Amino acid sequence: MKKLAIVVSHPIQYYSPWFNYLANTAGLAVKVFYLWNFGVTKQVDFGFKQAIQWDIPLLNGYDYEFVPNISSSPGTHHFWGLQNPSLSSQIQKFNPEAVLLMIYNYASIYRLLWTWNQRQIPLLFRGDSHRLLGLYGVKALARREFITQIYRRFAACLYVGKANYDYFRYHRVAEEQLFFSPHAVDNDRFLAQADIVNHQAQAWKQELGIPPDHQVILFAGKLEDKKRPLDLLKAFLSTNIPQTSLLFVGAGPLETELKNTAAGHPHIYFAPFQNQTLMPRTYTMADLFVLPSYGTGETWGLAINEAMCLARPVVVSNHVGCSQDLVHNYDNGLIFPAGDVSALAHSLKEAFADRQRLQKWGENSRNIVSKYTYAQATQGLLKALAYAKSI
């Protein structure tokens, strides 16, 4: 079996099932090296602004080890949050045939990149950055050259979607070095619950006080600037769609401003952070899921995958990384120009103009996302490994 080392910042609910899949079905001897223990111990999340611990198993079914992190402020929200001096030596003890990095812009990774003998053991990279908000000028050109030099350290790169592919090509990664390994979630976990969460969602709807005959527009995630929940609130207030409520699920720095802006307006509701086991119920509550993010921070938007697994139609901004891959205009949802509140308002009205069509969009969502699987992600990885071995 080929031995593959994988370097990740911390246990992540979207990646752990894939690592399990790799270890048990791909013919690989996988070992994951974690640089921080967030997710499996209760710690404050920088975006949610509260202590959380995921309530699904993240370390089952594959080999892993935690690399000691000596950062005085551990985390992924700043460059020095991952400082793991023993990373290289721990990987070398495993003696892999290749190393897959899922991150790079941290102190520990730069140290590994500049000291690793990639001719002896090749490095692979799987990223999801994009340039949907193009940056230009001298600083942007300097940044392009710097990142281009980083990517030259990798024998192959895995891209998760169209915008990410364009990003790699912009940084001069050759076509033959690029392999499609799409972003996916644990589709089976969501699909398995599709038939049993309807009752839970209806009960929760009643508990929140949402009228039973109301359609629900859902935002679920961190209430932070890059996700632009205020844009959604302003758009909803301007539309006056009959028998429709807006539900914000989550927490974050914009929570107070959102609640103050919504005060006095009917049919706007707030629910606290929901852990992983409650997310199928959360998405099922929605008649429409909206992600209005702005900028380069929404590199993909895996919540879209999850919502689509539960047959939800979606509205996203054109800065959401998955918009070119998962969202097909007037087929399973709508795409609007990021930051344009009036365009978002129009999308909301258009989505609810035909309830039968909206339901069909949801069915199409499930069909589309069924092709974004861990199996497909693994195919790209295996092709990248074969290419790295051949050069």
C-alpha positions, 0 to 999 in steps of 0.5 A: 500500500502507498503510504500517504501523509496528510497535513491539516490544521485541525480535525474538520467535519468535512475532511475527517469522513474523507480520510476515513474513506481514503484509509478504508477504500482507496488502497492507501496507508494514510496518516493524518498530521494535525497541527492543532486540536480544535474541534475535538476539544472545547475551544473558542471559535474565532468566527463564532465567538464562542466555545464549541466542540463538534458532536460527531466523531472526527478521529475514527477510521484512520491513523493520525497524530497531533503535532505539538503546537507551541504557538502562544495563540493557537489557531488558524486565524493568523500566520503564527497560530500554527507553530509545530517545530517537530512536524518534519521529523514526525512525517519522516518517521512515518516514511511516506511516499508522498505528502499532501498539504491541505494548508500552506499559509502558516509558519509551520508549513513555510518551514516545512516547504523550505526544508523538505526534500521534495525530490525524494518525497514529493509534496502535493497540495489541495487548495480552494482559493479563488480570484472571483474578486480580482485584485490588481496593482503592484501589491497584487503582482508581488503577491502573485509572484510569491505564491507562484514560487510556493506552488513550484514546490509541489509536484501536483495540485488538486483543485476543488472546482472551476474558480480554484482551477483558474486560481492555480493557472493564474499562479502558473501551475501547469495544466498537467500538474492539476487534478480535479478533487472536488470539495465534498461533504459526508453526503451519506450522513445527510441523505440518510436523514432526509426522510426522518428530519422533516418532523424535527424541522416542523417541531423546531419551526413551531418552537421558534414561533415561525408561522406554520404556513410561512416559507423560510429563507435560511442563513446558517453560519458565522455572522461575520462580515465576509458572509454578508448576513446584513445584505440578506437582512436588508434585501428581505426587508425590502422585498415584502414577500408574503407568508415568508420568514427569514431565519438566521442560525449561528453566532458571531460579531454581527449578531447584535447589529443584525438583531438591532436592525431586525428589531420591530420587523415581523417574521425575522428570527434568530437561533443559536449555533447548531452543532453537526448532528442538528444541521440536517434538521436546520437545512430541512427547515428552509425553503431556500438557503442563501449564502451572500458572501463577498470577497475571497474569504468564501473559498467554496461554501461547503454549507451549500453542499450540505443544503443541496444534499437535503434538496434545498434550492440555493441563492449565492453571490458570485463570490462564493467559490462553488457558485460556478460548480454547484449552482445552475441559474434557474435550475437549482437556484440563482446567482447574484452579484456580490454586494448588490442588495437590490439584486439579492432582493430580486433573487429572493422574489424570483425564487418565491415567484413559483413554489412548484418551480422552487421545489423542483430546484431543490430536487435538482440540487440533490441530483447535482451534489450527488456527483460531488463525493469522496469517491470523486475526490479520491480519484483525483488524488490517486491520479495526482499520486501517480503523476508525482511518482512518474516525474 
